[in-house]
Amino acid sequence: MFAKRLLLMFALASLCWGGAVIADDLSTSGNWVYFSDTVMGGRSSGTAERVNVDGQAAIKLTGNVTTENNGGFVQVRREIDAGRASDFQGLSFKAKGNGETYYIHIRNGSSRLPWQYYSASFRTSGNWETVKIPFSKFERSGSFMAKSLKKNTINSIGLVAYGKDHQALVLLSNLSFY
């Protein structure tokens, strides 16, 4: 019986790693860390928490984003083991929010300074929507970084509200590589 279970586990693991997505839902696993522009003197404020909404386990990011005092962001981010995304083409997730545009920030080996990242945007609505963003669509934040994202060196993924004064409300679920 034990041997059958072990064989089944190996079969499922190989299907998950060799198939379209990683079985691990990156939005509900790992340690997500919240921070805002207050780390550099800004005045934005917010919270991040794990929630269950409409039967979806999710990360919820809320806050007041203000550009006052050279600020303008709230973020929740988690680390990723470098090399984990090597065999994939992009990120897939479900999102729901208040109609604002939000961003996925990826940091990798080219992101040496705190303000260096690769970014892609998505717009939310009041309904859960599936979003797929190919790694090729992520744009660098500065000229001292590699022009294109090197997926084999990705070391963190962040959900970010930034760039303008607004109230943030965004939920992220089913985050995985595809």
DATA-V364537 format. One record per run of one state. SS is the DSSP state (H for helix, E for strand, L for the rest). FROM is the first residue (numbers start at 1). LEN is the number of residues. If there is no record, write none. Layout:
# DATA-V364537
ss->SS from->FROM len->LEN
ss->SS from->FROM len->LEN
This chain:
# DATA-V364537
ss->L from->1 len->1
ss->H from->2 len->17
ss->L from->19 len->13
ss->E from->32 len->5
ss->H from->37 len->4
ss->L from->41 len->4
ss->E from->45 len->9
ss->L from->54 len->2
ss->E from->56 len->10
ss->L from->66 len->2
ss->H from->68 len->3
ss->L from->71 len->2
ss->E from->73 len->7
ss->L from->80 len->10
ss->E from->90 len->8
ss->L from->98 len->3
ss->E from->101 len->7
ss->L from->108 len->10
ss->E from->118 len->6
ss->L from->124 len->5
ss->E from->129 len->6
ss->H from->135 len->3
ss->L from->138 len->1
ss->E from->139 len->2
ss->L from->141 len->10
ss->H from->151 len->3
ss->L from->154 len->2
ss->E from->156 len->7
ss->L from->163 len->3
ss->E from->166 len->12
ss->L from->178 len->1
